[in-house]
């Protein structure tokens, strides 16, 4: 998928109905960085079509992305790293140090994170 709008729709379609995965995807979409980076999308986002109606879907290989981040093979800003770690924890239960992940978030990213937590609990 080359278009960010198509990619976000496909990610949302794949996560639909799974609160924590929806929260993770919306966190990445709202952050507006990772899904525009080919060094993230190309190796870690996988696309397919739904079995029933052929809807385009996309999933993220969270574990491999976090391994790349930890091994410094995915360079990024502190904010980008924090948001990716929080999203991976929500989507795939990858442990995250909340003290490290939350410290230093600006107002925008704090609001995105709070909205993600709310969504993960089933509230929209």
Buried (B, 14 or more C-beta within 10 A) or exposed (E): BEEEEEBBBBBBBBBEEEBBBBBBBBBBBBBEBBBEEEEBBEBBBEBEEEEEEEBBBBBBBBEEBBEBBEEEEBEBEEBBBBBBBBBBBBBBEBEBEEEEBBEEBEEEBEEBBEBBBEBBEEEE
